[in-house]
Amino acid sequence: MGMRYWLLKSEPGCYSIDDLAAEPDQTTCWSGVRNFQARNFLRDQMSEGDLALFYHSVTDPSAVGSVRVVRAGYPDETAWNPDDGHFDPRSPPERPLWFAVDVRFDQKFARPVPLKAMRMVRALSGMELLRKGSRLSVMPITEEEFNIISQMGKTDGPG
């Protein structure tokens, strides 16, 4: 199958796009996901080369840039560390329950694309992110949705 597109949510106070840009090689492990549907996307569907929108959630939710998947799904080692906030004793190394991917910084948008601005774009109306009650931290998006939001982040006009 060809390249896929994703949206990855992170609370900017925990890990922001600027944190990723400051990492060695601008690369990090996208770990700590503890939702089975999101885990399935990480484990079974995300592939090296896929692109994802980096989305800051909670305060002023906005797409702020993009990343590229540089390592497909593998066991999330944070589940095995009792000192980590994502520790899960139900996930032993011999039978991992949780998975992660590695992502590399692609770009930071010239301006954030707020959720409220996305809601005003008819072509984005079917996007999972815009569904009432949608809380997944990892979700598939279409190439068109990725391109529209990326273009919105590159312009200097109103949202």
C-alpha positions as CSV (number, residue, x, y, z in Angstrom):
1,M,0.0,0.0,0.0
2,G,1.1,3.6,-0.7
3,M,1.9,6.3,1.7
4,R,-0.7,7.0,4.4
5,Y,-1.4,10.2,6.3
6,W,-2.1,10.7,10.0
7,L,-2.8,13.1,12.8
8,L,-0.8,12.8,16.0
9,K,-1.9,14.7,19.1
10,S,0.3,15.9,21.9
11,E,-0.2,18.2,24.8
12,P,2.3,21.0,24.1
13,G,3.2,21.2,27.8
14,C,4.3,17.6,27.6
15,Y,5.9,17.5,24.2
16,S,5.6,20.2,21.5
17,I,6.7,20.5,17.9
18,D,9.5,22.7,19.2
19,D,10.7,19.9,21.5
20,L,10.8,17.6,18.5
21,A,12.7,20.2,16.4
22,A,15.3,20.4,19.2
23,E,15.9,16.6,19.4
24,P,19.1,15.1,18.1
25,D,18.4,14.3,14.4
26,Q,15.0,16.0,15.0
27,T,13.7,12.5,15.7
28,T,11.8,10.9,18.6
29,C,9.9,7.8,19.7
30,W,6.1,8.5,19.6
31,S,5.3,6.5,22.7
32,G,2.9,6.4,25.6
33,V,-0.3,5.8,23.5
34,R,-2.7,3.9,25.7
35,N,-5.8,3.5,23.6
36,F,-6.3,0.2,21.8
37,Q,-7.6,1.7,18.5
38,A,-4.7,4.2,18.4
39,R,-2.3,1.4,19.3
40,N,-3.6,-0.6,16.4
41,F,-2.9,2.2,14.0
42,L,0.7,2.5,15.4
43,R,1.3,-1.3,15.3
44,D,-0.5,-2.4,12.2
45,Q,-0.8,0.5,9.7
46,M,1.8,3.2,10.1
47,S,4.7,2.7,7.8
48,E,8.1,4.3,7.2
49,G,7.6,7.3,5.0
50,D,4.1,8.1,6.1
51,L,3.4,11.8,6.9
52,A,1.5,13.1,9.9
53,L,0.1,16.4,11.1
54,F,1.5,17.3,14.5
55,Y,-1.4,18.6,16.6
56,H,-1.2,20.5,19.8
57,S,-4.2,19.5,21.9
58,V,-5.8,21.0,25.1
59,T,-5.2,24.7,25.1
60,D,-6.0,26.3,21.7
61,P,-6.0,23.0,19.8
62,S,-4.2,23.4,16.5
63,A,-2.2,21.7,13.8
64,V,1.2,23.2,14.1
65,G,3.4,21.2,11.6
66,S,4.2,17.9,10.2
67,V,6.4,14.8,10.8
68,R,7.5,11.8,8.9
69,V,7.4,8.3,10.2
70,V,11.0,6.9,10.1
71,R,10.4,3.6,11.9
72,A,7.3,1.5,11.8
73,G,5.5,0.1,14.9
74,Y,7.6,-1.7,17.5
75,P,7.0,-2.5,21.2
76,D,6.7,0.6,23.4
77,E,9.3,0.2,26.1
78,T,7.8,2.9,28.4
79,A,5.2,0.3,29.3
80,W,7.9,-1.8,31.0
81,N,9.4,1.0,33.1
82,P,7.8,1.3,36.5
83,D,9.2,4.8,36.9
84,D,7.5,6.0,33.7
85,G,4.1,7.6,33.7
86,H,3.0,5.2,30.9
87,F,4.1,2.0,32.8
88,D,1.6,-0.9,32.3
89,P,2.3,-4.2,34.2
90,R,-0.1,-5.9,31.8
91,S,2.4,-5.4,28.9
92,P,5.5,-7.6,29.6
93,P,8.3,-7.6,27.0
94,E,7.5,-11.1,25.9
95,R,3.9,-10.1,25.1
96,P,3.9,-6.4,24.4
97,L,0.5,-4.7,24.6
98,W,1.6,-1.2,23.5
99,F,3.5,0.0,20.5
100,A,5.3,3.1,19.3
101,V,6.7,4.6,16.1
102,D,9.7,6.9,15.5
103,V,8.9,10.2,13.8
104,R,11.2,13.0,12.4
105,F,10.4,16.7,12.2
106,D,9.3,17.7,8.8
107,Q,8.1,21.3,9.1
108,K,6.6,23.8,11.6
109,F,3.7,25.8,10.1
110,A,4.2,29.5,9.6
111,R,1.1,29.8,11.8
112,P,-1.0,27.2,13.7
113,V,-4.2,25.9,12.2
114,P,-6.8,26.1,14.9
115,L,-9.5,23.4,15.2
116,K,-12.2,26.1,14.8
117,A,-10.6,27.2,11.4
118,M,-10.7,23.5,10.3
119,R,-14.4,23.3,11.1
120,M,-15.1,26.2,8.7
121,V,-13.6,24.3,5.7
122,R,-16.2,22.2,3.9
123,A,-13.6,19.8,2.4
124,L,-12.6,18.8,6.0
125,S,-16.2,18.1,7.3
126,G,-15.7,14.3,7.2
127,M,-12.4,14.4,9.2
128,E,-12.4,12.2,12.3
129,L,-10.9,15.0,14.3
130,L,-14.0,17.1,13.7
131,R,-16.4,14.5,14.9
132,K,-18.1,15.3,18.2
133,G,-16.4,13.3,21.0
134,S,-13.4,12.3,18.9
135,R,-10.5,11.8,21.4
136,L,-8.1,9.5,19.6
137,S,-4.5,10.7,19.9
138,V,-3.5,8.9,16.6
139,M,-5.9,8.9,13.7
140,P,-5.8,8.4,9.9
141,I,-6.5,11.4,7.7
142,T,-6.7,11.6,3.9
143,E,-4.1,13.0,1.7
144,E,-6.5,15.8,0.8
145,E,-7.0,16.7,4.5
146,F,-3.3,16.7,5.1
147,N,-2.7,19.0,2.1
148,I,-5.5,21.4,3.0
149,I,-4.3,21.8,6.5
150,S,-0.7,22.1,5.5
151,Q,-1.6,24.9,3.1
152,M,-3.6,26.7,5.7
153,G,-0.6,26.6,8.0
154,K,1.6,28.1,5.2
155,T,-0.6,31.2,4.5
156,D,-0.6,34.5,6.4
157,G,-4.3,35.3,6.0
158,P,-7.1,34.8,8.5
159,G,-7.9,31.2,9.7
